[in-house]
Amino acid sequence: MNEMMTGRVTSADGTSIAYDRSGSGPAVVLVHGAFTDKTHPTLHGVATALAPWFTVFNYDRRGRGESGDTRPYAVEREIEDLSALIEAAGGSAMVFGGSSGAALALEATARNPAISRLAVWEPPYHVDHSAPTLSYDFAGERILRGRVDQRAARSTYGGEGRGAAPQDKENAMPKYLLIMRGTDETNAAMMADLDEMMATTHRFIEDLMKAEVLVAAEGLDDPGQGVVVDFSGEAPVVTDGPYGETRELFGGYFMLDVATKQEAVEWAKRVPAVRGSKIEVRRVAEADEVPQGSESNGQI
């Protein structure tokens, strides 16, 4: 039987996990990396190639493709997903994992004797000291001077993929911006103890990642390097920074994926900030909330 069949299993926490089954023979479960689902041509091709000799289960990890998602994210929940698939396969299966799926497969194999054999491809681990190391304040430096993107920064078990994977409307949660506002004085105070600020910010970002709520974060350059385009007159006027008339400066933001405004406010209270700074909390409007066409009456 080489034709493909679709199915679902229910994980221990009630999350529905979608899979494709093809072929006949001993069971093999394919575990994708963070950014792909069962439609991706790589493992879909592997499933097709193995089908003449194996029964292949190619599934969408939670938060991806046709599978559901239940908060909070934890590696243990994904191990339970894999266990549910193995049970559907007859109670025992071989497992192949790629990239962060390889890390997940290794964790699952250490805990589940129902995995009879294991193969992994490019697990995100270093086995010796040849790879360059990151400094302790790397994340803090990125948010203060540049950028942190959830999809690159979350855990190797695939929490980052939840941010990258499309969500259906029913399971989508609102996003909130924590907008960092300061003055020349607060910026000077922050720069006076930059190492401590970086270390504190690093720990805050780690907490956001562990809670699986960080979508993205941006830190802006020195305001003196920017410009202002002023539309007060008939023609736009461009003014080089710094701008003496500016009382508050936009320093950057965190974008969070949380259930309520109150949850966003609680995170805002924990943002590393010097005395005199402000954190503005704003919800990100969905596309269908923005008025369009004649119905907008010119308002946004």
Secondary structure, 3 states (H helix, E strand, C coil): CCCCEEEEEECCCCCEEEEEEECCCCEEEEECCCCCCCCCHHHHHHHHHHCCCCEEEEECCCCCCCCCCCCCCCHHHHHHHHHHHHHHCCCCEEEEEECHHHHHHHHHHHHCCCEEEEEEECCCCCCCCCCCCCCCCHHHHHHHHCEEEHHHHCCCCCHHHHHHCCCCCCCCCCEEEEEEEECHHHHHHHHHCHHHHHHHHHHHHHHHHHCCCEEEEEECCCHHHCEEEECCCCCCEEEECCCCCCCCEEEEEEEEECCCHHHHHHHHCCCCCCCCCEEEEEECCCHHHCCCHHHHCCCC
